Amino acid sequence: MQKRPLKTLERVLSKAGVGSRTEARAWIAEGRVKVNGRVTRDPDQWIDMQHDRVRFDNQPLEARERVYVLVYKPTGYLTTYKDPQGRPTVYDLIADVGTFVSPVGRLDLDTSTVSRRLAGWPADVGAAPVYRERELATPGAAST
């Protein structure tokens, strides 16, 4: 018997690209999410990806094309979605991507580097393709 892919409801929303898992938990608590036609307020509810139908604000979740973004994280930026202290985050650098992007790994405020892993790309396959390439100027650096 083959196992079916189960994920928690908050993760299903996040993976669909509508927002972070924290945002998803809030939306579920507000009653904005339905599973198989019924409002649920349990973000930890298990969802069978092959059989359950999830709707957000009465719209079905649609499969989205995966976007891989390789970002140079300059010092002074946090690898988090929102910072309660209002400091800059890597999301400020990729605001125009057009979908929610999940970071791979965490780097502290004083670290700068290019991530060597991309979300969803198996480590044993080799180099990941770059679907969207961009140059990001380091804040405060002179352009050449």
Secondary structure in CASP SS format (residue, H / E / C, confidence):
PFRMAT SS
TARGET T0000
AUTHOR 0000-0000-0000
METHOD secondary structure of the structure
MODEL  1
M C 1.00
Q C 1.00
K C 1.00
R C 1.00
P C 1.00
L E 1.00
K E 1.00
T E 1.00
L H 1.00
E H 1.00
R H 1.00
V H 1.00
L H 1.00
S H 1.00
K H 1.00
A C 1.00
G C 1.00
V C 1.00
G C 1.00
S C 1.00
R H 1.00
T H 1.00
E H 1.00
A H 1.00
R H 1.00
A H 1.00
W H 1.00
I H 1.00
A H 1.00
E C 1.00
G C 1.00
R C 1.00
V E 1.00
K E 1.00
V E 1.00
N C 1.00
G C 1.00
R E 1.00
V E 1.00
T C 1.00
R C 1.00
D C 1.00
P C 1.00
D C 1.00
Q C 1.00
W E 1.00
I E 1.00
D E 1.00
M C 1.00
Q C 1.00
H C 1.00
D C 1.00
R C 1.00
V E 1.00
R E 1.00
F E 1.00
D C 1.00
N C 1.00
Q E 1.00
P E 1.00
L C 1.00
E C 1.00
A C 1.00
R C 1.00
E C 1.00
R C 1.00
V C 1.00
Y C 1.00
V E 1.00
L C 1.00
V C 1.00
Y E 1.00
K E 1.00
P C 1.00
T C 1.00
G C 1.00
Y C 1.00
L E 1.00
T C 1.00
T C 1.00
Y C 1.00
K C 1.00
D C 1.00
P C 1.00
Q C 1.00
G C 1.00
R C 1.00
P C 1.00
T E 1.00
V H 1.00
Y H 1.00
D H 1.00
L H 1.00
I C 1.00
A C 1.00
D C 1.00
V C 1.00
G C 1.00
T C 1.00
F C 1.00
V C 1.00
S C 1.00
P C 1.00
V C 1.00
G C 1.00
R C 1.00
L C 1.00
D C 1.00
L C 1.00
D C 1.00
T C 1.00
S C 1.00
T E 1.00
V E 1.00
S C 1.00
R C 1.00
R C 1.00
L C 1.00
A C 1.00
G C 1.00
W C 1.00
P C 1.00
A H 1.00
D H 1.00
V H 1.00
G C 1.00
A C 1.00
A C 1.00
P C 1.00
V C 1.00
Y C 1.00
R E 1.00
E C 1.00
R C 1.00
E C 1.00
L C 1.00
A C 1.00
T C 1.00
P C 1.00
G C 1.00
A C 1.00
A C 1.00
S C 1.00
T C 1.00
END
